[in-house]
Amino acid sequence: MKVHKPYVIYEEGDHSFIWLGLDESDREKGVLTNQYLIRDGDRGALLDAGGYFVFERVLNSVQEFVKPENVDLLLYSHQDPDVVGALNLWVDMLPNVKIYVSELWERFLPHLGYDLGESINDLPDQGARIPFGKSYIEAVPAHFLHSPGNFHYYDPVSKVYFSGDMGAAIFPKDKWYLIVENFEEHAKLMEGFHRRYIPCKRAIEKWLTRIQDMDIQIIAPQHGSVFTGENVRKFLDWLMKLDRVGLELL
């Protein structure tokens, strides 16, 4: 099993969007997850920081690019343990961080065993623009994909769209890659997840309508592989054509 070092997906000037690495042996403990860091100058924003057993690796990767005290934002798409499971550890390590999560889940996070105090910020259903560095990060509503309170995050500088569980792929034990090259083959690894975990096609359609005018150059999901170039459009088209999702399977 191979350990993969962080990879800079986008960099121009002092702004970058960074995938924070992966240990393929993690699949023996749970599903593989992706964590990302947006860097603007010496400031950082961490996306879906992950569960307990990836914490040390992700922290070490973050420190290659920014100091922990300069991580301003901890942005969560939803409440699953593979997303928020190490929250108490992150709050201890990031003394100045502000946490953002759907207003539906703010009251549940203390069950992780930590009083978040004033560091927690509720995202309203309609989303928000969160100030960051010299620009902002947009919290894009993506409710019921698959959580009822769900957000994606868009960086308008890099034009990278963090899509949470949309785009998730489940790899067999002998396979993994960071960047999608053959979309048709990759789609076979995504189909089962999207049919079972997404509750209805209407949720997909509403989200696709919401993002259709956004300038998205790269889509980076929390599970699976990153979509670049023509595969961004192929992925969105594939979702639009996907039938028999969630409740339709009952």
C-alpha positions in Angstrom: 0.0 0.0 0.0 1.4 3.4 -1.1 1.5 6.7 0.8 0.9 9.6 -1.6 2.4 13.0 -0.8 0.3 16.3 -1.1 -0.3 17.5 -4.7 -0.8 21.1 -5.7 -3.9 21.1 -8.0 -3.7 24.8 -8.7 -1.1 27.5 -8.0 -0.7 31.1 -9.2 1.1 33.8 -7.3 0.5 33.2 -3.6 -2.8 31.3 -4.0 -3.1 27.6 -4.3 -5.5 24.7 -4.0 -3.8 21.6 -2.5 -4.8 18.0 -2.2 -3.4 16.8 1.1 -2.2 13.3 0.2 -3.5 9.8 1.0 -2.4 6.5 2.5 -3.8 3.7 0.5 -3.8 1.5 3.6 -6.5 3.7 5.0 -9.0 1.6 3.0 -8.4 -1.2 5.6 -9.8 1.1 8.3 -12.6 2.8 6.3 -13.4 4.4 3.0 -10.7 6.5 1.4 -11.1 10.2 1.9 -9.7 13.3 0.3 -8.8 16.5 2.3 -7.9 19.8 0.7 -6.2 23.0 1.7 -6.8 26.4 0.1 -3.9 28.7 0.7 -3.9 32.5 0.2 -0.6 34.0 1.2 0.2 32.7 4.6 -3.5 31.9 5.4 -5.2 28.5 5.1 -8.7 27.1 4.8 -9.2 23.3 5.4 -12.0 21.4 3.6 -13.6 18.3 5.2 -10.6 17.7 7.5 -11.5 14.0 8.0 -11.8 11.4 10.7 -9.7 10.4 13.6 -7.3 7.9 11.9 -6.2 10.4 9.2 -5.7 13.3 11.5 -1.9 13.0 12.0 -1.2 12.6 8.3 -3.4 15.5 7.3 -2.0 17.8 10.0 1.6 17.0 8.8 0.6 17.8 5.3 -1.1 21.1 6.2 2.1 22.2 8.0 4.0 21.8 4.8 2.1 24.9 3.5 0.9 27.0 6.4 1.3 27.3 10.1 -1.5 25.8 12.2 -2.2 29.2 13.8 -2.7 30.6 10.3 -5.5 28.2 9.4 -8.5 30.6 9.5 -11.3 28.3 8.3 -12.4 24.7 8.9 -15.2 24.1 6.4 -17.4 21.1 6.6 -19.8 19.8 3.9 -21.9 17.7 6.3 -21.9 15.7 9.5 -20.6 12.2 8.6 -17.8 10.8 10.8 -15.4 10.6 7.9 -15.9 14.4 7.6 -16.0 15.7 11.2 -14.6 12.8 13.3 -11.4 14.5 14.3 -13.0 17.9 15.0 -11.9 18.0 18.6 -8.3 17.4 17.6 -8.4 20.1 15.0 -9.8 22.7 17.4 -6.9 22.0 19.8 -4.3 22.4 17.0 -5.8 25.4 15.2 -6.1 28.1 17.8 -7.6 30.8 15.6 -9.9 28.7 13.4 -13.5 29.5 12.6 -15.7 26.4 11.9 -18.5 26.5 9.3 -21.2 23.9 8.9 -24.9 23.7 8.1 -27.1 25.2 10.7 -28.8 21.8 10.9 -25.7 20.2 12.3 -24.3 22.8 14.6 -26.2 21.4 17.7 -24.9 17.9 17.0 -21.2 18.6 16.8 -20.8 18.9 20.7 -21.6 15.2 20.8 -18.0 14.7 19.6 -17.0 15.8 23.1 -15.9 19.4 22.6 -17.4 22.7 23.5 -16.9 24.7 20.3 -18.0 28.0 21.9 -17.9 31.0 19.5 -15.7 29.3 16.9 -18.7 27.6 15.3 -20.6 29.4 12.6 -23.9 28.2 11.2 -24.4 28.3 7.4 -28.0 29.2 6.4 -29.7 27.0 3.9 -29.2 29.5 1.1 -25.4 29.5 1.5 -22.9 32.3 2.1 -19.7 33.9 0.9 -17.1 33.4 3.6 -14.3 35.9 3.6 -10.9 34.4 3.2 -7.5 36.0 2.4 -7.9 38.6 -0.3 -11.1 37.0 -1.6 -13.8 34.6 -0.3 -14.9 31.0 -0.4 -18.5 30.4 -1.5 -20.6 27.9 0.4 -22.9 26.4 -2.2 -26.1 24.7 -1.1 -26.1 21.0 -2.1 -28.8 19.8 0.2 -29.8 16.1 0.1 -26.5 15.2 -1.7 -26.6 13.2 0.4 -27.1 15.0 3.7 -30.3 17.2 4.3 -27.9 19.9 5.4 -25.1 19.8 2.8 -22.7 22.4 1.3 -20.0 22.4 -1.3 -17.3 25.0 -1.4 -16.1 27.0 -4.4 -12.9 28.9 -4.7 -13.3 31.7 -7.3 -9.6 32.3 -7.6 -8.5 28.8 -8.5 -12.0 28.0 -9.9 -11.8 24.7 -8.1 -15.2 23.3 -6.8 -15.1 21.0 -3.8 -18.1 18.7 -4.3 -18.2 16.7 -1.1 -19.7 13.3 -1.8 -20.7 14.2 -5.4 -18.2 12.4 -7.5 -17.4 9.7 -4.9 -15.9 6.6 -6.3 -15.2 3.3 -4.6 -12.0 1.7 -5.7 -11.1 -2.0 -5.6 -8.2 -2.9 -3.4 -5.6 -2.9 -6.2 -6.6 0.4 -7.8 -6.4 4.1 -7.0 -5.5 7.3 -8.9 -5.8 11.0 -8.1 -6.8 12.5 -11.5 -9.6 11.0 -13.7 -8.2 10.2 -17.2 -10.7 7.6 -18.6 -14.1 9.0 -17.6 -16.1 6.1 -19.0 -14.1 3.6 -16.9 -14.2 5.8 -13.8 -18.0 6.2 -14.0 -18.3 2.4 -13.3 -16.6 3.1 -9.9 -19.1 6.0 -9.1 -22.4 4.5 -10.2 -23.1 2.3 -7.1 -22.5 5.1 -4.6 -24.6 7.7 -6.4 -27.5 5.4 -6.9 -27.6 4.3 -3.2 -26.5 7.4 -1.3 -28.3 10.1 -3.2 -32.0 10.1 -2.2 -33.6 11.4 -5.4 -32.9 12.7 -8.9 -34.6 16.0 -8.1 -31.9 16.9 -5.6 -29.3 16.4 -8.4 -31.2 18.4 -10.9 -31.7 21.4 -8.5 -28.0 21.4 -7.7 -26.9 21.2 -11.4 -29.2 24.2 -12.1 -27.7 26.1 -9.2 -24.1 25.7 -10.5 -24.6 25.8 -14.2 -23.4 29.4 -14.6 -20.4 29.0 -12.3 -16.9 29.0 -13.9 -15.7 25.6 -12.7 -12.4 24.4 -14.1 -11.8 21.5 -11.6 -14.1 19.4 -9.4 -12.5 17.9 -6.3 -14.7 15.4 -4.4 -14.2 14.1 -0.9 -14.0 10.5 -2.1 -12.6 9.3 -5.4 -10.7 11.3 -8.0 -10.4 14.8 -9.3 -12.0 15.9 -12.5 -10.1 18.3 -14.8 -10.5 19.5 -18.4 -13.3 17.9 -20.4 -14.0 15.4 -17.6 -15.6 18.2 -15.6 -18.4 18.5 -18.2 -18.5 14.8 -18.7 -19.1 14.3 -15.0 -21.9 16.8 -14.8 -23.6 15.4 -17.9 -23.3 11.9 -16.4 -25.1 13.0 -13.3 -27.9 14.6 -15.4 -28.4 11.3 -17.3 -28.2 9.1 -14.2 -31.6 7.4 -13.6 -33.1 5.3 -10.8 -31.5 7.0 -7.8 -32.3 6.5 -4.1 -36.0 6.3 -3.5 -36.6 5.1 -7.1 -34.8 1.9 -6.2 -37.3 0.9 -3.6 
